[in-house]
Amino acid sequence: MPDKKNASYVQSLCMGEIEEEIIVPFPKMEDGEKETLGQVLASVRQLLSGREKEFREWDVKAEMPAPFIEELRQFGLFGLVIPEAHGGIGFGSTAYSRVLQEIAKFDGSVALTVGAHSSIGMRGLLLFGTDAQKARWLPRLTTGEMIAAFCLTEPGAGSDAAAVRTTARRDGNDWILNGEKIWITNGGMADFFTVFAKTPDAQTGGKASLTAFVVTRDMPGVSTGPHEDKMGIRASSTTTVRMEDVRVPGDHVLGGVGQGFKAAMRILNAGRTGLGGGSVGGMKKLISLSARQAVDRQQFGRPISEFGMIKEKVGLMVVETFAAESVVSLVAGLIDQGYEDYAVEAAISKVFATEALYRVSDEALQIAGGNGFMREYPYEKAVRDCRINRIFEGTNEILRLFIALSAMNDVGQQLKELASVVKSGVADPIKGFGVLSGYAKKRASLATGLVGDKRSFTRLSPSVKHAAVVVEEATRDVAIAADRILRKHGGKVVGKQFATHRLADILIDLFVLSAVLSRVNSIVEEKGAEGAAQELAILEIFSGRARRRMRSNINRIDDNDDELVKVVADHAFEKEGYSWDTL
Amino acid sequence: MPLKILVTAKRVEDPESKIKVKPDGTGIVTDGVNYKMNPFDEIAVEEALRLKEKHGGEVVVASIGADKSMTEIRAALAMGADRGILVKHDGPLDPFVVSAILDKLFEKEKPDLVLLGKQSIDDDQNQVGQYLAERRGLGQATFASKTESLESEAEQKKQPGVVLAADGKSLRVVREVDGGLVTVDVSLPAIVTCDLRLNKPRFASLPGIMKAKKKPVEEIVAASLGVDLAPKVAVKKLSEPPKRQGGLKVADVPELYAKLKGEAKVL
C-alpha cells in the first residue's frame, strides 16, 4: 500500500516511477453515498430545470434575486460538504464535485455561488477550525443563514498571494484588521469571511507573515462594495470587502497565527474538485446543445452532423470532456481515499478541466454559427461564463509553475544529495559510493529503457496495453527531461519559465492520460472490451494526441526558440507596443 | 382529525429516457434507461403530505417490486412521508395482483385513505385503484383534480385539492371527467386516485433526503402475503409505433385530391 501521507503519483513520474496502485483501480464511490447522491442530483434537476429564461435575465441584469438565494438555502445547497453532525450532507470530494457538475449544467453563476461557499469560503473552518469554532459557525453555514466568502486577493496581491497588505495588529486578546480585498465571490451576500491578513510574527523576529481570520459582517468596520460589472458569471456576486479598524477576537484565528499562507494554499487545493466538477458540467451541457444543433441544422440539403468538420469538433469535445471528467474524478477519489499530498494532481485537474471547457465552449459556439454569436442562444454566455475559470483560484500560469516545480522537487533533492556527496566524497567514501551508485543505476536504467521497478503497469487489461505503453514511455522521458532541466539550470530553474511551462504541459498530459487509462481499464474489466468499444476509442484518441504533444514538448526542451521569443517580447516592452506597419 | 394515509410509489422508466423495444419484442432495452417514481404517484404523495400537514396523521408509502424500488420509497420519504413498506417481488405483475397485494397492506395498516396515481406511466393501465376499492368494498374517487389552476394563489399556498369534511368522516373530491369536473363526497375509508392537475409535487430538499435515510422501511416478501402472484394478463409482444413518414408539399387542391385518393387511399 502506498503511504497516503506522502505518496504522489505525479511526483513519482518525475523519478521515472509509475505508482500504479495509487490510480488503479479507478476510484469508485461507496454504494450508500452513491444512492444519496442520486437523490440529490434528481432534486437539483427539479430545482433548476425550466429556468433558462430566468438565468439569462439575471445575466443581463447582473444580479441574482434574493428570493432565489432563499430557495437555495431552503433546498439545503449550502450544506453539501458540512459533516452530518453539524446538520450538513457530509459529502466527500467526489460527490460534492458531481453536484457542482449538475448545477453547472444549468447556470455558471449558480454553481459559483454554491461553489465559492463550500469549496473555499468556509473550507478553512472545515480544515483548520477548532471544535469550538466549528460548533459556533458550521450550523449556520449549513443552512445558508451565513454564506461564506474567501478573501485573499488584493490589488497588489493576485497570483503573488504573499504580497497581502491587509494588516492585523494585536490589541490585548483581539486583533485589529485594516485593508481592502477585491473580487470577492459572494461578497455582497456573505456573512462569513475567511480573511487573510499580515501579522507580525514573533518567531521570525517580527517579520510579517499571513494569518487567516474569521470575520463576520456584523463586526463594526466591515463593509462591501457594489456588485462588479463582469464579462461572465454576471449574476454571481463579486464585490470588494473593506475592513476599517475591525476588532476581531483572538479566537477567530483559523489554523494558528502565521500559518495563513499554507492555509490559503491548502484551502485552494481542497476546493479544486469543485471548480473541476463545474467545468465538466459545463462541457456536458454544451455537448448536448451541439449534438442537437448538428442533427437539426440543415445546410446543402443535409444535417450538418454529416459533415466531417462538425464530426471532428463534436468527437473531440466528447474526448476532452471524458478526459476532464476522468482526471477530476480521480483527484476527488484520491482525496476521499485519504491521500494528503494531492496538490499537484489537483492543480493539473484544474488547469486541464478549465482549459478543456474553454475549448469546448468555443467550438460549441462555432458549430452554432451565427446563432452562436446571438444573445438569445446560450453559447455566448457559456463562453463568457467559463473564461474566469482559467484566472481565479490560482491562474493556470501560476499552477503550471507549481506543477512543474513541485514535481521536480524530489529529483532536485536527489541531485542535491548527489552534489553534496561529490563534495564530501573524500570524507566519507563509503556513504558517498552508495548514493552515487544508486542514482547512477537509476539514470542508467532510464537511459537504456530497461524495465525496472515500477517502470510499467502490471494490473491493466491487455485491451488498454497500447495506451499503457504511451504512459510508460513518456514517464521514462519525463524523468530524463526533469533531470536534464535541473542539471542545465540548477537552482535557477525557478526562473526558467519556458522550460517549466513545457515540463508542466508534459505532466498535465501524462497525468490526465493516466486517469483516462485507469478509468477505461476499470470499464473494460466491468463490461468487457466489446462492451467498452466507445471508451476504448476515446482512450486511443486521447493517448495518440497526448503522445504527440508530449513528444513535441520533450523535443523542444533543447531545440527551441525561447531566446528569440524573449528578444521579441523585450522589444515590445521597450517600445510599449507593436513596431511595424506595411505602409 | 388526524388521517392515516397509505400512498403508492411505483418505480417506472423515466419518461425522459429514450425507450427502445428489444428486437425480439419481449421487453424494452433497459441498458441506459433511468428510473424514477411514477409521476402520478408523486402527485399522490404530495396530496397525502398536504392533507397530513393540515390535519395531522401519518403518511405510509408502499412500493412493490425488486430491491431497487427502495429508491422510490426513499424519494417519497425525502419528500416528507413518515415510513415505508417495500413488498419485494421480482417478475411480472398485473393490476389484478397489485391490487391484491395492496388489499393485504390495507388489512395490515388500516388506513383512513389510500392515495394512488390514477395510472402508472409505463403500462398506463389505470385499474389498480378501482380494483382495490372493489376488493375492500370501499368508496372510490378516481382522477382527483382541482378546480383552480395550478398557477393559482391557492396552489402557491399549497391548498389541498382533496378536502376533508368538518366531521372528518368523508372527503370532497373534484374529479376530472371528459368535458368538465364532477364533485363527489366519499366516506372514509376511501380510495382516491390522482390526476395530473391535482397539485404540483414538491421536490425533496437535501435535509429531507438526509432525514429520509433514517426513516423506517419495512420489507415484506410478496410470497408471504398469501396472494396468488400469477398475473392474469400476459404480455405477448411489444412493438414500437410505426415511424412517421415525412410530409410533402402539394401545389394545389387537385394535386392534393389526387394524392389523398390515389396514394393515401383515404377518399
HADDOCK unambig.tbl for C-alpha pairs under 7 A between the chains (distance, minus, plus):
assign (segid A and resid 40 and name CA) (segid B and resid 206 and name CA) 6.38 0.50 0.50
assign (segid A and resid 43 and name CA) (segid B and resid 203 and name CA) 5.97 0.50 0.50
assign (segid A and resid 43 and name CA) (segid B and resid 204 and name CA) 5.97 0.50 0.50
assign (segid A and resid 46 and name CA) (segid B and resid 203 and name CA) 6.67 0.50 0.50
assign (segid A and resid 75 and name CA) (segid B and resid 205 and name CA) 4.53 0.50 0.50
assign (segid A and resid 75 and name CA) (segid B and resid 206 and name CA) 5.95 0.50 0.50
assign (segid A and resid 76 and name CA) (segid B and resid 205 and name CA) 6.18 0.50 0.50
assign (segid A and resid 76 and name CA) (segid B and resid 206 and name CA) 5.11 0.50 0.50
assign (segid A and resid 76 and name CA) (segid B and resid 207 and name CA) 6.14 0.50 0.50
assign (segid A and resid 89 and name CA) (segid B and resid 210 and name CA) 6.77 0.50 0.50
